[in-house]
Amino acid sequence: MLTGRQKEILKLIVLNYIQLAKPVGSNLLCKKLNCSSATVRSEMAALEELNLLEKTHISSGRIPSEKGYRYYVDHLMNPKEINGEDMLKLQIIFRNNELELSDCLNQSLKLISELTSYTSIVLGKASHENHLKEMNVVPLDTNNMIAIVITDKGHVEHRKVSFKNVSLDEIKKTVNLINDLIAGTPIDEVSSKLEFEVKPIIGRYVKEHEMVYNTFYQVFKDFSNQNINVVGRNNILKQPEFNNVEKIKNIFGKLDDTELLTNIDSDNSDIKIYIGKENNLDEDVTIVQTKYRTPSEEGTIGIVGPKRMDYERVVALLEFIKENIEDKEDDHE
């Protein structure tokens, strides 16, 4: 159990280190607390004994430990409202009625990355409420084209696909067959319906049916599975903690690892904070995340930054975005 003064010292060290990324010495704390340096040093030593502070090799000052950040988040952090400037910038996005929900989400996360210099991740998944409206293809050249999937909620996804030695006529026959047989099907059931209703009969209409079927099957499978968007990857380079080339390469590799990123997915609608070893991505980072749910889709929003993260601001920003995503979808109903 920490004393009132120890809590105040820990909080001051966390907030100063978040802001300046420099170890905090007793002199600064003496001025703020109006007490002797001997008293402050004694309290800092006690906090270090409790593994809430760490001493660096380059300075006599202290920095928060992983356990110290956790104590701050759980017991000392003050919930605060999003500041007026941040709110105004985000409201411009959410009040734009011409933007679809996915565009609002991506633009707001891009803005958060710019405001905080952290990395934003969206793990989105079309829900059972999204039904296939139609599929189209747009030829690029002899072997390549864009496959476009449109839902009844106005959600649009596209994938570049390649075919060798398959005529455009055969591809269009397949698209027409898919539209005739499975338009109106919930997106998360399309792959199953392709397997049991389209695959058995496609050979009657399309010569190179196996290649065409497998390609379109994968398009729908990708669409109904997790959609991952990582925004502000290079912001990692702005953090002094990540000035080591090997560490940067390691983090970048993880941000490109689709399988690893899906582990960030959340089934909890509350704001959750995973510090260092608590998260599934990397022990050198903190992830703040939440689940959003609307009638047409659901997903997870995550902010990735150093353990020296501005927790209060990030939590306020995420709460504002989550609330506005769900309100915007209600407005479209």
N, C-alpha and C positions, 0 to 999 in steps of 0.2 A: 504494500500500500504506500503510495507516494504522499509526501507532505504537500501542502499547498505551494510552498516555495519551490520544491522539486518539480512539480507540475509546470509552474510558471517558467522555470529555467529550461525544461525540456521543450516546451512550446516555443520559447524564444529562439532556441537553437535550431529547431526544425524550420521555423519561418525564415530565419536569417539565412540558413543554408539553402533553402528552396530559392530564395531571391538572389543570393550572391555566389553560390557554389564554392564558398570558401569556409574552412574550419572556423568555428566561433570560439573566441578567447574570452577569458574571464573579465578583461577590461571593459568590453562592450556590455556584458551583463551587469557589471557593477554600476555602470551609469544608468542603465534602464531600471535596475531594482533598488538603487540607492542603498547598497550594503557593501561590506568590505570584500576585498578580493580573496581573503582567506576563507570567508564564509562561502563565496561562490565556488572556489576551487574544491572545497570540502563536499559541497553538494554535487558538483560535477563528478567527483571521484565516486560518490555513492551511486549516481546514475550509471556510471561506467561499470561498477560492480554488479549492477542489476542487468547488464547487457543492453541498456537502452541508449547508451552513447559509445562511440568508438574514438580512439585517439589516432590521428594520422601520423605518418612518419615525417612529414614535411613541416609540421607545425605543432605547437603546444596546445592548439585549439582542439575542439571536439566536433564530431559530426554525428548525426543520428545513425543508429544501427537499424537493421531491418525490423527488429523488435521495437525499437524506438518509434519508427514511422507507424507501426501497427498500433502502438499505445496512443500516439497522437490522433490517428484516424478514429479509433474507437472511443476515446475519452476526452480529447482536448480540442478537436476540430469544431469550429463553429459553422453550422449550416448557414449559408448566406444566399441571398437572391442574386440572380444574374445582374451584372452591372448594366446601366442604361445604354452604353455604347454598343456592347455586345448584343443586347436585346434588339436594338434598332436594326443592326446589320442582319440578324437572323429573321426578324419579322418581315423584312423586304423580300426574303426568299419565300417564306411560308404564306405571305399574303398575295403572292403572284398566282392567280387562278389559272394561268396558262400552263403552269408546271405540274406534271404528274407527280405522284407521291415519291416514286423512285428518284426523280430528278431533284425534288426538294431535299430528300435525304442525302443524296450525293453532294449537292451544292452546300448544304449546311455542314456536312462533315469536312468538306474542303475548306470552308470558312473557319471551322474550329481548328483545323491544322495550321492555318495561317495565323490565327489569333494566339495560339498557345505554343507553336513550334513543336508540337507532338505529332504522332502518326495516328490517323483514324482508320478504323476497319469496320466495314459493314458486312455482316453475314446475313444475306436475305434469302428467303425461301417462299416461292409462290404457294399459297395455301389451297385447300380444297375448294375454296370459294372462287378461284380463278378457273374459268373454263376456256377451252380452246375455241377461238372464234374462226380463225383460218390460218393456213400456212401458205407462204408464197416463196418463190425463188427468183432471184435477179442474176442473170448471167454476167460474169466479169470478163471471161475469155473462153476459149474452147473447153478448158478443163476445170475452171473454177467459177463458183457462184456464191451468192449470199443467200442463206436460208433464213427466212423471217417468220417468227411465230408471234401471233397476236392473240391476246385474250379478250374476253368480253368486258374486262375491267379497264381496257386500254393499255395494258402492259405489253410492251414490245421487246422482244429479244432477237438478236441476229447472230449468226455464226457463219464463218467462211467455210465452205465445204468444197472438196475436190473429187472429180470423177474422171476416170480415164476410159476412153473408148465406150462412153455411154452417150447416146444422143439426147439432145435437149427435149425432144419429143417424149422419150421414155421417162425422163425425170418429171416432166409436167404431168404425164399420166399418173405417176406415183403420187404427186402432190394432190391431184384431183381425187384420187382414190382415198387418200388420207382425209381430205376435207369432206368427202361424201360420207365416209363411214364413222369418223370420230369427232367431227365438229360438235361442240357442245359438251364434250367430255371434260371433267375436272382434270386440270393439268397433271396432278399427281397420280392420275390413273391412265394417262395416255400411253405410257410405255407398255403397260399390261395389255391394253386394248390393241395396240399395234401387234403385239406378240400373238394374241389369240384370234384377232379378227382380220387383220390386214395380211400378216405373213402367210397364212394358209392359201390365200387366193391371189397374191400379187403376181405369182408366176404366170398366171393366165394372161396378164396384160403387159408385163414388162420382161423383156428378154434378159437383161443383166439385173434381174430382180434382187439377187443376194447382196450385191455391192450397194445398190441404191437403198434397199431396206435397211441394211446395217448402218449406213451413214445417217439416215433420217432417225433411226431408232436412237442413236447416240445424241443427236441434236436435242431430242425431247428429254432424254435422260439427264443431260446436262442442265436443261432448263428447269426441270422439276427438282433437281438436287440443289445443293447450296450454291448461291451466287456470292462470290467474294470480291469485294472492292477495297483495295488498300490505298489510302490517300496520304500524301505527305511523307513517303518513305525517307526522302533525303533530309527530313528534319532531324533524324538521328544524328546527322553530321554536325548539327548546331549545338549539341549537348556536350559539355566538356568531359562528361564521364566516358564518352565514346570516342576518345582521341587515339585509340589503339587500332591499328589497321586490321589486325586479326579479329578483334572484338566487333568492329564494324562489319567485316565480311560475314561473321557468324550471324549477327542480327539480320543483315540483309538477306542471307540465305533462308532464315526462318520466316521472314516476311514474304518470301516467294514460295514457301512450302504450303501448298493448298491443304494437304492432309493435316499438317500441324496447326494451321489456322482454324480449321474446323473444330479443333479442341477448345477454342475460345467460346464456342456457342454456349448460350445460357438458356436455362429453362426457368429462370427466375426474373420477375418483372421489377424487382428492387434494384437500386444502384448497388453494385458489388465492386469492391476494391481488392485486387490481388497483388500483393507486394512481393517482389523478388521470387523466392522459392515457392510461394503460394500459387503462382500462375503456371499455366501449361506451355508458355512460350519460351521465356528466357529468365533466368534468375537475376539478371542485371536490370530488368525493367519492372515497371508497375503497369497493370492493366485495370482501367476503370470501365465497367461495362454494364449494360442493361438490356433487357428484352423489350421489344415493342411488338404490339399486336394490333392489327386492324382487321376489318372484315375481309380484305382482299389479300393480305399477306402478313407474314411475321418474320422476325429476324432479330439479330443481336447487333448492337452498336458498341464498339470498344475504342477507347483512347489508350494508346501505348506511349509511354514516356519513361524517363529515368525515375528511379525511386525518389529522387529529389523533385517530385512533381508538385505543381500548385493544385493540391487536392481540392481545396474549397472551390476554386474557380471551375475546375473540370467537372466536379459533381453538379454544380449549378448549371453549367452549359448542357450537360447530358440530360438533366431533368427537364430543362426547357425544350430541348429538341424532342425528347420522347413525348412530352405533353402535346407539342404542336403537330407531330406526325399523326398522332391518334385523333386530334381535333380536326386536322385537315381532311382526313379520310371520312370522318363523320359529316363534314360539310359537303362532301361529294356525293353522299348517299341520297 
